[in-house]
Amino acid sequence: MEVSEIISLVVALASIFVSGSVSIFTIKYFNSKGHIYEIKKNAIIRSLRLIDDYMSSADWIDKKNIPVKKNNLSTEYLTVESRECYNELILTVKNAKLIYAFNRIVFSKHYNKDGIFNCNQMQEYRLLCRKELGIKKIRLENEITFINSVGNNLNKNNF
């Protein structure tokens, strides 16, 4: 084997090694980014579900339109779920405003003098969730923030 052939072989092997290393690094990098995004998305979806549970379990002034709720949502359950969602959000989201918005909803007695939930807070939270996930901003109606119940006789009191 001549020197030029050896050099060509070394260059070819080095090229294969470098391209393989770059490919492996790229795959690991993008897979970890995708994995982190999935964890973040799941944390956000879980938090939205928790807020729905929280809202449906609250004491409602309008006794005619009390929302449908899951059975046996105790204060203990909602507290533990709130803590877990809060921790997941802290570990995954980049925008602190999203965490503050979650706190204003779930720990509303600490933020509102009267402890009353403001539906605009839910819309703000949903928009912040969309932004965090890189989803285009949309206009949400404040009149339809929370669905109390659905059935055969839908009317404006169901929202």
N, C-alpha and C positions, 0 to 999 in steps of 0.2 A: 504494500500500500504506500502510495506516495504521500508527501507532505501536504499537497493541495487536497488530496482526498481526505486525509485525517482532519485538516482544518474544516473542510466542508461537513464532515461527520460531526465534529465538535459543535459547529455552528448550528447544525440541524437539531442535535440533541438539546443544546441550550435553548433554542427556539421552542422546542416541544415542551421543555421544562417550564419556561417562562409563561407560555400561553396556557399551560395546564394550571399553573399556580394562579394566574390571573382569573381563570375561569372558576376555580374553586373558591377564591376569595370573593368574587362577584356573586356567586350563588349563595355563599354563607351570608354575605352582607345584605343582599336583598331579601333572603329568607328571614333573617332576623328582623329587618324593618317590617316585613309583612306580618311576622309573628307579633311584634309589638303593636302594630295597627289593630290586629284582631283582638288582642287583650284590651286595648283601649276601647274599641267598638263594643265589646262585650260588657265592659264596665259601664259605659254610657247607657247602653240598652237596659242593663240591670238597674241603673239609677232611675231611668224613666219609669220602669215597672214599679219600683219602690215608691216613687212619687204618686203614681196612680193608686197604689195600695193605701198610701198615707192619706190621700185626699178622700178616697172612698170610705175610710175608717173614721174620718173626723166627725165631730158633732155638727150637724147641719141645722141651720136655723129654719129653713124651709122644709118642714116635715112631709110635704106632699111629694117632693122630688128628691128623696134620699137616694143616693147612688147605690147601685148593685155593688156588692163587695164579696171578696173571697171569705169563706168561713173562717172563724177563729183567728182573726188578725189581732193579736194581743199587743199591748204596749211593749211588752218584752220582745216580741218578734220584730216589731217595727224598729225598736231601738237597736237591736243587734244587726238587723239588715242595714240600717242607716249607717252604723259604724263601719260595717264591711264595705259598703258602697263608697263611703267617704274615703276610706283608706285606698281602695282601688283607684278612685279618681285622682287622689294625691300622687299615686305612683305612676299614673299613665298619661295624664293630660298635661299640655304645655301652658294652657291659658288659665291663670289663677282666677279669672272672672267666672269661669265655669264652676269652680269649686265654691266660690262665694255665693253664686246663684243657687247652687244645691243647698248650701247651708241656710240661706234665707228661706227656702221652701220647707225643708225638713225640720229645721230647728227654729220655726217661725216665732215661737214664743220668746225667743231671745232677740228677735229682730223687730217685731211689731209690738207696739204698746198693748194693743188689744188681742194679740195672738191670732188675728184673722188672716187667713191665706188670701193673697192677692193673685187673681188669675193671670194678671200681666206678668207676674214672676215666672209662671209656667211657660209662657210664650218666650220670654227672654231666655230661659234655660234651654228650651228646645232649639232656638236659633244659635245659641252658643255651642250646643252639641253638634249641630250641623257644621258650623264653622270649624270646630276642632277636628271633625272627621273629613274636612276638605270637601264638603258637599255645598253646592251652590245655595246662596241665601234665597229664601222665598218669603212672601208676605203671608202671615198667618192672621186669621180672624180672631180678635179677642172675644167675640161673642161665642165662639165655639172652641173653648179651651179644654174642656173636660166633658166626656160623655158620661152622663149619669146612668143611663140605661137605654137599651134598644128593644124594640118589640114590633108588633104589628101596627100599633097606633102611634107612629112617630109624630112628634110635634116639637115646637120650640122648647117645651119644658124638659125635653130629654137631654138637653145640652146645658 
